[in-house]
């Protein structure tokens, strides 16, 4: 059985950062993140759903033909989730690998951290 935390972590990866359709991505953002979500990665920290949407759009625009894939199950400790992923052209070795760490508050992701893996 999938837990709410697992659903949120997979939504962040596949339905937000992996979704090229703007309408479907906006719907996923509304159900996945707190209005004032804080999203940090090696490039920057952004705050709010609109900023996360802009970040996802920029990433997808810069990588046509690339897809996110979960590299294992969501791991959890109470309200903290951890998900490994890869990103690259379908059927080829990944160009980038990383880890998403999310903190759930009030049933949605309040903080997200993305770490890149060598």
N, C-alpha and C positions, 0 to 999 in steps of 0.2 A: 504494500500500500504506500502510495506517495504521500509524504507529509507536506503541509503548507510551505515550509521552508524550502523543500526540494522543488516544489512548483515555482516559487519565486526565483530561486537561483537559475533554474532552467529557462524561465521566462526572460530574465535579464540577458542571458547569453543568446538564446535562439529567437525569441519573439521581439526583442528590442534591438540588440546589436547585430543580430543576424537577419532582421526583417527589412527588406527593401521597399515594401509597400508602406507609404507614409501613414495611411489611415489605420492599417492593422498595427503598425508600430505605436501610434498614438494611443490606441485602445489598450495595448499591452502596458505602456508606460503608466497610464491612469490606474491600472489595477495592480501594478507591481511595486511602485515607489511611493513614498511619502511626498507630499507637495514640496517640501524643503529638503529632499534627499541630497546628501553630500556624496559626490562621486570623485574618487581620487585615483589617478594612475601616474606613471612616471612623467607624463607631459604636463599635467595640470590638475587642479581641483576645481570642479564646477558644482554649483548649487542650484537645485530645482529641476523639475521635470522638463521644462523647455530647454534647459542647458544640456541635459542628458540626451534629449532628442536631437539637438544640434550636433552633439558629439558623435552620436551613432550615425547620423546622416553624413557627416564629414568623413568618418572612417569608411563607410560603405562606398561613398563616391570615389574615394581614393584607391579602392581595391575592387574594381569590377571583376566578377567571376570568382571571387574568393568567398569561402563559406566557413562558418564556425562549426566546430564539432566538439561535443563534450568528450573528454579523454578518460572519463571514469565517472563513478557515481558522486552525487552530492554527499559530502561528509558534514556532520553537524555536531555541535556542542551547544545544547540549549538553544539560544536565539542567534547563534553564529553559524553561517554556512560557508562551505569551501568547495569550489568546483574547478577542476583542471580542464583546460580547453586547448584546441589548436585552431589555426586560421590559415587558409591557403586555398589554392585551386583544387577543385574536386578531383579526386583520383590521383593526386600527387602528394608528395611529402609536404607537411605544413611549413609555411614560411615563418610563422610566429607561434610560440606556445606561451601559455600564461596560466594564471590562477586568479580566480575571482573570490573575494572574501566579502560576505555580506552580513550586516547586522539587521535583524528584524525587530521592529517596534510597532505595536498596534496592528499587527497582521500584514505589514508591508515593509519593504526594504527602506531603511532610514539612512544607512551608510553603506557604500560599496567601495572596495579597494581592488584594483587590478595590479597584479605583479607580473612582469614578463620573465620568462624562464629562458636561459641560454640553451 
